[in-house]
Amino acid sequence: MLKSQTSRKIYSFNMENNKIFGVILLVIGIALSVYGFNIQNSFGSQIASAFGQKDNSATIYIVLGVVASILGIILLANKGNELKK
């Protein structure tokens, strides 16, 4: 009996965990996207583009933000399709 109690799964994914992770990813994604847009429209970025230099850091932040937001929305929209083994 002791063996069956210790062999239980330590981590289980349930709906509450999915919603928490979904909200966290959505907030982080929105923050990264806003930060990327702010970098893209900053004075330093405009000066650099005037001299022909490209700044890809803004694009990276925007893409990462969109991907994190999409993953967060998917986790929030998931209606009970839990991972089962």
N, C-alpha and C positions, 0 to 999 in steps of 0.2 A: 504494500500500500504506500509506503514511503517513496518507492521508486516512481510510481505513477504520479505522485504529487510533484516530484522534482522534475519530471520530464515534460511538464506542460510548456507551452510556448511562452516565451518571455514577452515577445512583441506580437501584438495582434492588431490588425488594421480594422477598425470599425468606422461607422459613419461619422462619429464625433471627431475622431482623429482626422479623417479626410476633410471635414469641413474646416477644422482648425488650420491644417496645412494649406487648404485652398485659400482661406482668407489671408493667411500670411504671404503666400505666393502672389496673390492678387495685389496686396498693398505694396510689396517689394517691387513687383513689376511696374505698377503705376509710378512709384517713386523713381525707379531707374529710367523710365521713359521721359518723365518730366525733367530729370537731371540731364539726360542726353539732349533734349530740346533746348534747355538753358545753355548748355555748353555750345551747341551748334549756333545759337544766336548771340553768343557773347562777343564783346568787343575784340578780345584777343583772337578769336576764331575768324572774325571778319577781316581783321588786319592781315592775318596769315593767308587767307584766301586772296586778298588783294595782291599779295606778293607771289601768288602761284603755289603756295604750299597747301597740302591737304591735311586735314585733321580727322583721322578715322575714329578717334576715341568717342566722339558723340554718336556716331553710327553704331558702334559696338554697344554702348549703353542703351540706345533705343531698341536694338534687336534683342538684347538680353531682357529688357523690360517687357517687350511684347511676348516673348516666349514664356517668361515667368507668369505673365497675366493669363495667357491662354491655358497654361497648365493649372493655374489656380481656378479658372472658370470650369475646366473639365472636372477637377476634384469637387467643386461645389455642385456641379450638375449631376454627378454620379448618384444614382438613386438606389443604393443597396447592392450594387454589384461588387461585393467584397472579394478580396483575394482569398481563395480557399485552397488548402493542400490536402 
